């Protein structure tokens, strides 16, 4: 038996999961007959899995996904024209390790956000720091930061550091010159350093004008598009489809 003093030491070392493992396995009648090496391996495996599960749970909570239960395995492909093989490949998250951007483009209700959140959850499972945010909300944060601190350096550092950043409702609203400059600085920080998923109703050809035009708009486009994978989500209204499925 593990005595109370040993349990206390394990908890101080943040290894309380080992106590749980021991208490679970020691109830098995065959436990005492197992060699030390096998016992050690079983407890190490239990500890690893518990630490992994906890870290993924924390990452998903911090990501603030709009659709927190989105799963790649639950995606509907029939009638949407989405390449199943491509999505399967993206779900391995190799695009993050290669700093590749993803653009989901399609009509309202076509499932862009679901796809992005599903890939975001896959990223968390591989322990990439991930964040979901709507562009309108990000720009509100920018305005508040400017009022409180006089600059957006802290915000740029925060959003520039995520392994995967999901920006939803990309270019839905007009942006000011100051917001354009902020977006440029953010994209510049993430360029070839991290991956970003963009969800938008607008085709690439419309981006320059929606970004306000000029050299900054051109620079933003160049940094996003040159290594991006574009995925058309089609015109099928997934909200209506899912509503009918659950009737």
C-alpha positions, 0 to 999 in steps of 0.5 A, a space after each residue: 500500500 502507498 502510505 499517506 506520506 507518499 501520497 502527499 509527496 506525489 500530490 505536491 509533485 502534481 502526480 496525483 494521477 499515479 495515486 488514482 492509477 495505483 488504487 485502480 490497478 491494485 484492486 485487481 487480484 493479479 496486480 501483486 503477481 505482476 513484475 515491477 516493470 509491468 506495473 511501472 509501465 501501466 502506471 506510466 501509461 495511465 499518468 500520460 493519458 490523464 495528463 494528455 486528457 487534461 491538457 486537451 481539455 484546457 486547450 479546448 476551453 481556452 479556444 472558445 470554439 463557437 461550436 464546441 462539439 464540432 467533429 471531423 467525423 460528423 461532417 456531411 459531404 453528400 451534395 456539398 462538393 467538399 473533398 473528403 480526402 482533403 478534409 481528412 488530410 487537414 484533420 492530421 494538422 500537418 498544415 499547422 506544422 507547415 504554417 499553411 493557412 486555410 480559407 473556408 469560403 461559402 454562403 451563410 449557413 454553408 458550414 464554414 464555422 463548423 469545419 473550422 471548429 472541427 479542425 480546431 478541435 483536432 489541433 487541440 488534440 495534438 496540443 496546438 494552442 488554438 483560438 477562435 474569434 470573429 473578426 468583428 469581436 477582434 476589432 472591438 478588442 483592438 478598439 478597447 486596447 487602444 483606449 486603455 493602453 494607447 497601442 495594440 502591442 499586447 493584443 498583437 502578441 496574444 493573437 500572434 502566438 497561437 499555433 492555430 488562429 481561427 478568424 470567423 466572419 472575415 471581412 464581413 464589415 467595412 474596416 477603417 484605416 487603423 483597423 487595416 493596419 492592425 490586421 496587417 501587423 497581426 498577419 505579418 506576425 503570423 506569416 510563415 510562423 503559424 497557421 490561420 483559418 479564415 471563414 468568409 462569404 467573400 471570394 478572394 477577388 473581393 478581398 482587396 477592396 474589402 480590406 480597404 485597398 492600398 499597399 496594406 491590403 495588397 500586403 495582407 493578401 500576399 501574406 495570406 494567399 501565397 501558402 493558403 488552401 482554399 475550400 469552397 463550402 458550397 451553397 447548401 444550407 447546413 443549418 436547414 439540413 441539420 434542423 430537418 435531420 433532428 426532427 
